Amino acid sequence: MTSQPESTNPYAVTSQFQPMTAPTSPDFQNAIYQDGRVLILHRLAVLPDRCVKSNEPTQERLKRSLYWHHPLIYLVLLINIIIYAIVATVVRKTAIVYIPLAKKYKRARLRNMLIAWSLVLAGFVCLVLGAAFSSPQNQYMVFLFALCPILILTGALWGLFGCRVVYAKKIDDHFIWLAGVSSEFREQFPNWPYA
């Protein structure tokens, strides 16, 4: 009896299954670019040991959590500030950046923080003094109550803008657009290739 040749099934699963391998990822630590007045860096990028304000060599780093949401979200402020706070917190993008910063700029930032908190504290002191010495005959009470919100608002604005080293113009899933970086620091990087 002669053996019949085995027929092969072209749809059969082969036993030599090869799992798919992940593509090799590029070196994102060097993915830093410039685009006009903005520095664009990958979330995994490491900034060089040069101050972002003066481009001088530094080993100092400032850890900053940056937040960004689409500018149209500010329209929610027209409805309600509490609703805006909730929506902005839910939809915002967050990134952590270790910013190289020379000692003199770190000291200036600390000084601005102290000024900001001193102004806010002085505003609350005016409020307490105005309430403690309130009487119909006391003319200074009105002055203290009027001075209170001015000092608190000035301190908040001083803290917001005086203590800010860099800020996010945009954040997506892969890249961070940083503003507030000096042109000397930005110019050492190539232009953004996806403009």
Secondary structure, 3 states (H helix, E strand, C coil): CCCCCCCCCCCCCCCCCCCCCCCCCCCHHHCEEEECCEEEEECCCCCCCECCCCCCECCCEEEEEEEECCHHHHHHHHCCHHHHHHHHHHHCEEEEEEEECCHHHHHHHHHHHHHHHHHHHHHHHHHHHHHHCCCCCCCHHHHHHHHHHHHHHHHHHHHHHHCCCCEEEEECCCEEEEECCCHHHHCCCCECCCC
